[in-house]
Amino acid sequence: MHERIEIRVIDDIVCVAPSGDLDLVTAPSLRAALEEAAALGPARIVLTLRDVTFLDSTALGVIVHGLRIATDRGRVLTLTAPTPSVRRVLTATGLDDLLEEGA
């Protein structure tokens, strides 16, 4: 477990669930959590954004890094349950392509 970020393996999925602001201060913890998730083994990583209240450009860069790490290891990274404000940021940057259907 990282500061404000929970990592759980459920069946064949690694769930990464941060909470609060994802910004310059918390980005290193998110990066470490996504790298740990990619190393765990399950082919699918889900980054749950339900409890994220703010997402800045540093955190967006970390999500892109997580996508690259996952892809390099043959994993799939998807995003789910963004709050409306986080969804707007994802849409503006094109990262909404990573959102699960119906998310």
Buried (B, 14 or more C-beta within 10 A) or exposed (E): EBEBBBBEEEEEBBBBBBBBBBBEEBBEBBBBBBBBBBEEEBEBBBBBBEEBEBBBEBBBEBBBBBBEBBEEBEBBBBBBBBBEEBBEBBEEBEBBEBBEEEB
